[in-house]
Amino acid sequence: MRTRATTEDLVRAASAPYWKTDFTGYFKARGKLRGDPAFTKILSEGLLAGARRILDLGCGQGLLAAWLEAARSRHDERPHLWPREWPAAPRPVSYRGIELRRQEVWRAQIALGSRAQFEVGDISQADFGSVDAVVILDVIHYLEHRAQLHVLDRARAAMSSGGILLLRVSDADGGIRFKYGKYVDLTVMAMQYRRAPRVYCRSVPEWQRLLASLGFQVEATPMSAGTPFANTMLVAHAHPTVRQPHSLMDSLITHD
């Protein structure tokens, strides 16, 4: 009961700042935060606990930043109501989001103000700086396979040993759930941009092998509970192992 009440309060609190943007921004925030299990899972599993500098690639309108800010406020103001089984809310000192769509960045900036930094940019080219955690949710499949390798390689280089990458993907081996999710994804993109972009998906084992070759220890967690999709969260910890030579990494790139 406490977990459900906390989640509902967080949805309301994290959505409220988007009233300052536009009708679409607010209701998009409400629907996404309530319906996507990734947000609650990140808190309940402590996936960003201890991350001081967070980089959100393809951040959209900054919903994860708003969610973490709402969680920190609730944990500080009502610690007696925080779910006992959850770790303490993350307390990042910096949060930076990079997003290609200008309107999404505008919404994030209006909603979050100075509490987070958002910028228009292409994640395949932007400077990542030095961070403790990199988050890429439902974005990387829009990049062709070699660009995926490049982004993940730079994400690993941006974090020291002990850093964490949260990469949510749709499992290409997910059967009808994968096909349905791909159809929905392409339909939404076509409606918004009047074109359906090409997508470059992989199976979860293929993602795991690719991340391992870059120096990550990877755990895969299903992340589609309550939805019809085949989403999986890859929780990848950076560790000081010898990276594979690029000739081997190149063999993990799917050629079309």
N, C-alpha and C positions, 0 to 999 in steps of 0.2 A: 504493500500500500504506500509506504513512504517513497519507494522508488518511482512509482507511477506519479505520485503527487509532485515529486521533485522534477521529473521530466516535463510534466505539463507546465509547471511554473517556469522552467527554463525556456520552453518554447515561447511562452508569452513574453518573458523578459528579453529574450534574444531577438524576437520579431519586432518588438515595440519601436526601436529606433528607426525602422524602415518606413514608419508613417511619415517621416520627414522627406522621404524620397518621392515615391509615386504609388499609385494603386497597385500596379504590377509588382513592384519591389516588396511591398508589405505582404501581399497574399502569397507571393512566391516563397518568401521567407517562412511564413506559417506552414505552408504545405510541405516544403522540403524538410524543415526541422522536425515536424511531427511524423512524417512518413518514412524518412530515411534512417535505418537503424545504425548507420555509421556514427552519428553524432553521440548518441547515448553510449555506444560501445567504446568510443574513445575515452569517455569519462569513467565508465564502470570498470574498464580494464586498465586504466591508468596509462594509456599508450603514449601520452605526451607528458606524463609526470616528470618533473625535473628538467624539461626542455626550456631553456632560458631564451633561446633565439630560434624562432620558428619561421620557416620560409614556406609559403603556400603557393604552389605553382598551378596556374589555372584556377585562381581563387574565386572566380565568379563575383558575386556581389558581397563577398566577405562573410559568408554565413558562419564558417568555422570560427573566425575571430570573434564574431558577436556571441556565439555559443560559449566559447571559453571565457569571455568577459562576464557573461551572465552567470556562469558556473562559479567563477571566482567570487563575485559579489554575494551570491547566495551562501556559499560556504563560509564566507567571512561574517555575514550578517546573521545567519541562522544555522550555526554549526550543529545545533541539536536536531535539526530536521534533515541534515545531510544523510543519505543512505549509509548505514553502518558498514555494508559490504563494499562500498566504493572507497578508493583512495582519495586523498585530498585533491581538490581541483588544481589543475595546472596554474602556474603563476609566471607566464613568460614576461621577460622584461622588454622584449621587442617582438613584433609580429609584422612580417612583410609579405604582402600578396602581390603576385604578378598575374595580370589578366589581359588578354588580347582585345576584349570588347570594351570600348570606352564607356558605354552606358552602365555596364556592370561596375566598372571602377568608380564612376560617379556615385552610384548608389552606395558602394562600400565607404567612400570618403564622407558622404553626407551622414550616413548612419553611425559610423564609428569615430569620426573626427580624428583627434590626435591620438586616440588609444591604439591605433594601428596605422601602418603605412601601406598604401596601395598605389600601384603604378600600372600604366598601360605598357605592355611589352610582350614580346614573343619569347616563350620559355626556351625555345631552341637556340636563342641568341643572347638572352639577358644574362648579366653578371649575377651570380648567386651569392657572392660574398662568403662569409664564414658563419656557419649556423650549427645548432645542435640537433635540429629536426627539420626534415623536408616532408611536406605533405603533397601528394598528387592524387586527387580523387576524381576518377571517371574522366580523365583528360588525355592520358598518354596515347590512347588508341587512335587519336586524330593525327599523330605524327607517323611518318613512314618509318620502317623498321630501323634504318641506320640512324635516323634522328632520335628515336627512342634510346638507342644505345648511347648516343652522345649526351642526351639530357641526364640519363641515369649515371653515366660516368662522371659528369660534372657535379651531380648531386653528391656522389660519394666523395669527390675531392673537396667539396665545400664543408664537410663535417669531419671532425676528428674522431679518433677511435672512441666508441661508445655512443656515437650519434645514432639517430633512428630515422628511417624512411618509412612512411606510411603510403603504400601504393595500392589503390583500389582499382581492380580490373574486372572485366567480364570474362569468364572462363570460356574460351572457344570450344572446349569439350563439354560445355554445359547443355548440349542437346536443345530441346525445344525452348527452354528458358533463355538460353543464349540467343537463339534466333528471334525470340519475342523481344528481348531487350534491345537487340540491334535494330529491329524494325521500329520500335518506339523512338530510339535515339535518332535514327535517320529521318523519321517523320517530323520530329520536333525541330531538328536542324533545318529541314527543308522549309517548314512553315516560318521559321524565324528569319532565315537568310535566303530563302527562295532558291536554295540549292542543297543537295545532300552531299556532304563531304565523303570522301573515301575513308574507310577506317581500316586499321591494321591491328588485328587482334591476335592473341596467342593463347595457348592453353596455360593453365596454372603451372604445370611442370616446366614448360618452356620459359615462363617468367622466372621461376625459381632458379633454373640453370643460368639464365642471363645475369641475375642479381648476384648469384654465387661467384660468377666469373669476375665480377667487379669488386669483390671483397666484402660481401654482405653475408651474414647468417640470416636465413629467411624462415619465417613461420607463416603458414597460410591459414587464414580463418574465414569460414563462410560469412558473408556480410550481406545477405539478402533476405533475412528473416522477415516474414510478413509481406514480402513483395514477390512478384512473379519472375524476378530476374536471376541471373547466374553470377552475381557479384561475389568477389573474394577480396579480402584485405590481406595484402602481403606486408607483414611486419618485418622489416629488414634492419638488422643491427650492424653498424659498421665495426669491423674489427681489423687489427693490424696483420692481416695475412698477405702473402705475396699475391699480387694481382695476376690474373692470367694474361699471357701475351695477346696483343690485339689480333694476331692471326687466328687464335682460338676463339676470341670473342666474335670475330667476324663470321665464324662458322655458325654462330648462334643467330645470326641475322637471317630472317626468312626472305628468300629471294622470290620475286613474283614472276 
